[in-house]
Amino acid sequence: MTARRDDLGTATGPASPVRRLTLSQARRMALGAQGFTRPHPEVVTARDLVRVLSTVQVVQIDSVNVLTRSHYLPFFSRVGAYDTALLDRLRDRAPRRMVEYWAHEASLVPPTTWPLLDVRMRRAEDDAWGGMRRVAQEHPELVAAVLAEVVTRGPLTSREVERALAHDLPRQRDDWGWNWSMVKNALEHLFWAGRITSAGRTAGFERRYAALERVLPRTVLDDVAAARAARAAAEVSSSTSPTSPTSSAEPYAKPQAEPHATLDAEHVRRLVELSARALGVGTLRCLRDFFRLSPQQVGPAVADLVAAGALVPVTVEGWRAAAYVHRDARVPRTVTASALLSPFDSLVWQRDRTRALFGFDFRLEIYVPAELRVHGYYVLPFLHGERLVARVDLKADRPTGRLLVRGLHWEDGAASEEAVVALQQELSTLGHWLGVPDVVHDGVRADRPAR
């Protein structure tokens, strides 16, 4: 009997799978998995934006606004110009199709992914940053008061919570010695721990904290309640204390250690499988980095998924480490996309993976001193076809309506006439979308085709 083969060359019958990808196949698989093989819709709808998030799974948030807020750019890169107010509504209004949590970093994720990240939420006491841990450990009464304010009055920004506490609990302010910084840390601890969530952002990019019940869809809340009840039952049967409550409104208590291992393992497996779908192809390190999981979590999950046939081990031309693809992965025949990418785009999150796939050594230089930067401050990689061919340092000068190209660096031999024209078109589209239609090459040239 002859086995059928899909686009990856993976056997779908009894024969063993083909386990080798050329570098070009791996690139195209990664780009297809990230949504770069779909044509741009003529009119972008909410469904198109939701589809992008379902494809990439995680869209990183960053406060730098020299061009635009970073979370708007991955959608632009994949569907073209769209109304950003539409994205805001999907995040800020019911029924929400996007919610915020610490997934990779601060990120937008589908609401159905939020409960899976309980594996991180319950480790807030151990893994959260120092200020969050300290306020939970040293001022539990403040954390309880902050939780009560958010549940009763939210959505609230951190400054609104601080003002509400000053009004409602003036004497405790002196007794507890709290200030705005401590309130902010208490909010962030509760957010990390999954006790509260975000109802969106203000125009000034402040998080609006809210009770879970005000944000998460009912089906998601039911899943959260069922999972936490199962953990509590398991811990009671093991003569331990119950874990965190199943809703925002219950009294604050520290979550207990040693969670229900079986449910944890299932959540990690699902996160790894989502990562594999979004990456297209990746090593253990890639699968681990996507949702910031630990080696101890990811190793057993990958082994289980391989045994179940959900992940297929492969080798990639030029890669030393073994890699994995999802069983549903496909290799597009061609990739014809041209796109400017956010420096926080999930395609280029991991520096060694970007180098291995594209031969493109991309380093985020926002936090590098100006005199030490090589390519610029806010540098967007330029995707043309299946290659990353250039880096463009951009700034939106909104008062003058100009999109400033402050730096442009082509990869060796990549500045073909076709690529140069494609970049100019993308810059023009980006400028019009951002309301800065006058593209100005500030001391750099965009028309240097390879000789």
C-alpha positions, 0 to 999 in steps of 0.5 A: 500500500502506498502512503499519501503525502501532504504538502510537507511530504509527511506520510498520511498512510502507514509509511514513516514521515519524511523528516527533512525540510529545506531552508526555503520550505521552512521559511515558507512554512513559517510565513504561511503559519503567520498569515503572510500567504493570505491576500489582503481583503478589500475592506477589513472587517472585525472578522479579518482582525480576529482571524489574524489573532487566531492565526498568530495567537499572541500580539505583543503590546508595547508602550513606545509610540514613535510610529504607532502602538506596536499592537496595531502593526501586526494586523496592518502587516497581514491585512493592510490598512484598517480602522484601528478603532475596530481593533480597540472595540474588539478588545474593549467592548463585549463580546470581547474577541481579544483580551490582555495578559502576560502571554509572551510579554504583555499581549493580546490573546484570544479569550479561549487562550486566557484560561490556559495561562493559569499555569503562569497565574498561579505562580504569581507569588514566585515568578512575578517581579519583585515589587508585585511579590513584596506587596502581596507578601508584606501588605495582603490587606492592601491587595484585598482592598485593591481587589475589592475596589476593582470588583466594586467599581471597575474598570479603573486605572491605577490612579483611579484605584488610588483615589478611590482608596484614599476616599474609602479608607483614609485611615488605612493609608496612614496605618498601611503606609501605602502609596500609588506605587504600592497600589500599582504593584498590587494591581499588577500582582492581581492581574498576573495572578488572574484575579482581575483582568484588563477591560482595555486601555485609555487614550494614554495607554493606561490599563483599565483593571476590571473584574473577570466577570466584566470582561471574559465571555461566560463560556471562558468564565465557566472553564476557569471556574471548572478548572479551579474547582478541579484543582481545589478538589484535588488539593483537598483530597491531598490534604492541602488548602484550596487554591485561588477562588473561582471569581473576582468577588471572593476574598483575596487569599494567597494561591497555594503551591503544588497545583493539580499536575494533570490539569497543568500538563494538559494546559501546557500541551495545549499552549505548546500545540498553539505555539507550533501552529503559529510558528509553522516550524520550531525547535524546543526553544522556539516552542518554549519561548512563544508563551515563555514556558520553562524547559521542565514544562515544554519537554514532557509536553512535546514528547506527549504531543509527538506520541499523540501524532500532533507534532511531527519531528523534522530536521531543517537544512542548516539547523543543528537542533531538532525541530517540530511541525504541527501535523496540519502544517503545510508548505506554501508553494510561494510567498509573495507578500511584502510587509513592514513588520513591527519590531515586536512582531511574533515572526521576529521575536526570537533572534536566533530563530530569525537568523536561522530562518532568514539569515537576518540578524535582528536586534531590538535597539530601542533600549540601546544608547543612541551612540551604540545603535547600528540600524536605528531606534524604531526599526521595522524589518521589511519582508519581501517574498520569503526573505527579510530584505531590509530594515527601516527606522521610522518615525511618525511626525504627526504635527507635520503629516510626515512619515520620516524614514530615518534609516534604511539598511538593505541586506546584501544583494537584496535591493532589487528594483522590484524590492525597492518599488515594493518598499516604497509602496508599503511606506506610502500605504503605511503613511496614509494609514497613520495619517502621515502621508508625506514620506520623507527620506530623512538623509537616506535613500530608498532607491539603491537597487543592487548592482 
